[in-house]
């Protein structure tokens, strides 16, 4: 009996190591993935048509819930318009003001086309992503990057976004409103002792402050307009 058990053990281990590929896992959920992609395309069309600003008549039901880096605890994803249109494409986030609030939604589309053994987290990621109730899309309407010149003169920057909330059950935008933010009033940063990177460090800090202020402004406005929970 012991000899039989020992001879079968390597086979069991071998079978356990032969997991499904990304494409095989995605194929089981292709209907849900396609439905999400169709909704994303519809939202993109609606946003690019220039909808009028509208507030929700009452708090949304169910309330939107967004928790950064916790897709399982969220029913809402937040994306920049360009990432909504082409989730598989790498985007220059500095230029586009990508606020990195998608909770990895785009990864489902990227990974579903990969070859090779799937991550253990891939299937849960598909389930979390395809079950979101609300898609929040923001479009950059104006953007003036903060600047620090060689003489360390600082010019405050700012941006204005159009924010749109789409209910996947109702297949409609349920709120659209603008959000604006400025970079910090003063610049605080660290640099090398010789000062060789001082202007670069100051510019990076100033741009980061605008990015952080926009994230805060967007999530606070969403909580106020929808009655939901948006936690960074």
N, C-alpha and C positions, 0 to 999 in steps of 0.2 A: 504493500500500500504506500509505504514511504517512497519507494522508487517511482511509482506512478505519479505521485504528487509532485515530486521534484522534476520529472520530465515534462509535466504540463505547465509548470510555473513560468518558464521562459515564454511559452506560447501566450499565456494570459497577459504577461507584461507587454509582449509584442502587439497584441490586439489593442491593449489600452493606449499604446503610444500612437496608434494609427487613427488619429482624430480626423474630423471632417475638414475640408478646405474652406476658405473664405467663401468661395463661390457656391459650394454645396450648402453651407449654412444660409447664405443669402437667398438661395433658390426656394427654401421653405417659407420665406417671408416676403417673396417677391411681390405679391399682391399688395401687402401693406406698404412696402417701399415705394411701389409705383403710385399708390394713392397719395403718399406724402409728397412725392415729386410733382404730381399733378396739382396739388394744393399750392406748392411753392411757385409753380409756374403761374397759377391764377393770381396769387398775391402779387407777383412781380408785374403782371399786366395791370392790375388795379392801381398799384402804387405809381407806375410809370405814366398812367393816365392822368395823374394829378388830382387826387380826390380832395374834396373840400374838408376843412377842419371840422371834426365832429366829436362831441363828448358822449360818453355812454349816458343813457337816460337813468340808469340805476347801476349799482355795483354788478359786475358780471357774475353769472351763476352757471357753472361753479366758478369760484374766484380763481384767477390766475395765480399760480405759485411758481416762483423762479428762485432756485438756490444755486449759486455759482458752484461749478464743479460737482454738482449732485443731480445728475439727470434723473436718477431714480426717484428723487424727492420732489421733482418738478413736473408740472403739466404744461410748461411754457418754454419755448426756445426764442432767443433774441439774436437776429442776424442783420448784418449790413446787406443792403440790396444786392451788391455785386456777388456776395457769397451765396445769396438765395438763388441768383440766376445761374451761377456756375459753381456748385458746391465742390466739384472735384478739382478746380483750378487753384493753384497757389496764388495768393494775392499779396501785393506789397502793402502790408498793414499800416506802415507809417504814412504813406501817401493817402490811403483810403480811410484813415481813422477807424480801422476795424477795432471795435471795443472788446473783442474776444469774449463774448457773452453767449456763444452758441451751445456751450456744454458739449461740444464735439459732434453736433448733428451732422456736419459735413463728412465726418469720418465713416459713417455708414455707407455713403455713396462711394467714397474712395476705397475702402476695404472690400466692398462687395465685388469689386472687379479684380482683386488680387488673386494670385495663385499661391499655393502653399497652405500649410496647416493653419487654421484659424486660431486666434487668441481665445482663451477661455472667456474673456470679457466681451467678445464680439456679439454673441447671441443676446446677452442682456442689454448690450448697447442698442441693438436693433429694436428690441422690445420697448426700451425706454424712449427711443427717438420716434418710432412710428406711432406711439400712443399719445404724443403731446396733443393737447386740446387747442392751444393758442400758438400762433406764429406771430412774433413781434418783429417787424421789419423797420429799419431806419435808413433813411436816405440823406446823404450829406448835401445840404442846400447851399451853404456858404462855409468856407474854411480859410482862415488866415493864420498860418502857423506863427507861433511866437518866435522871436529872433533875438539873438545876442551877437553883436558884431565884434570885430577884432579888438575894439576899444572897450568891450564889455558894456556897451549901451544896450539896454533891454527894452524891447517893444512887445507889449502884451499881445497875445493872439487870442483867437476865439473861433467858435464854430456854431452853426445853427443846423439842426437836424429836423427832418420830418419823420415822425414816429407813427407807425400804423399797427393796429392790433387786429389780427384776423382770427375769427372763430371757425375752426375746421368743421364743426358740426353744422353751423349755419351757412357755411360757404360764403362768408361776407366779412367785410371790414366792419368792426363794431366801434372803433375809435381811431381818430387821426388828429394829431396835434403837433405843434412845433416845440422843440427843446433847444435851449442855447446855453452855452457856458464859456467862460474865459479862462485863460491860464492864470497861474498864481500872480498876485500883485508884486511879490518879490521873489527873487531866485535864490535858492539855497542848494549848494552842491559841493562836492569834494573834487580835488584835482591834485596833480603831481606837485611836488615841492618846487620844481623849477617853473611851474606855471605853463608848461608847453601845451597842455590840453585844456586850458582853462575855458576858452570860448566853446570848445566842443562839449565839455562837461556841462557848461551852463545851458547850452542849447538843448542837450538831451534832457536835462532836468525840467526845463521850461515846457518842452513838448510833452513830457510825461505828466506834468501837472495838468495840462489841458485834457489829456486822455483820462486821467483820474476824475477830474471835475465833470467831464461829459458822462462818464459811467454813472457817477452819483446822481447827476441831474436826470438822466434817462430813467434810472430805476425808481427814483423818488417820484417823478412825474407819473410813471406807470402805476405805482401804488396808489397815488391820489386819484388818478382818472378811472381806474378799473376796480378799486376796492380789493386788489390782490396783495400778495406778499412777494416782495422782490428783495432778496438778500444777497449782498456781495460778500 
